């Protein structure tokens, strides 16, 4: 898969580890920053990754900030994005199966490297089930287009 990766300064160190992990699994990764632990703003990176995923340039995205909340909220402001913040693998898996999420986020102050790897792995290996979930995902899309 081709994945977009982003974080703020708080998530930068964990992002480096996740980048290496994803590459070791054979995924193509593009890092949209931040590129150091120098203070920055998470909305910048949530928006960048979300726009790239929404445009279809990537199969999905991974975002990291202190809690995963702010960066996922920022990503969700982009039309077509369904970003989920996860602190355990089960939610990551079901978010893809039931909600067809296209970005997973987590917090470097909430999860460690091993748990972050499990979250990403479950999310990547899951597939959208469609069926009974299709109507609900469509309803989400209608909310963002005010229909």
Protein Blocks (a to p, Z undefined) as FASTA:
>chain_A
ZZdddddfklmmmmmmmmmmmmmnopacddebjabfbdcdfklmmmmmmmmmmnopagbd
cdddfkommmmmmmmmpghiacdddfbfklmmmmmmmnopabdcddfklbcfklmmmmmm
mmmmpcceklmlmmmmmmmmmmmnoZZ
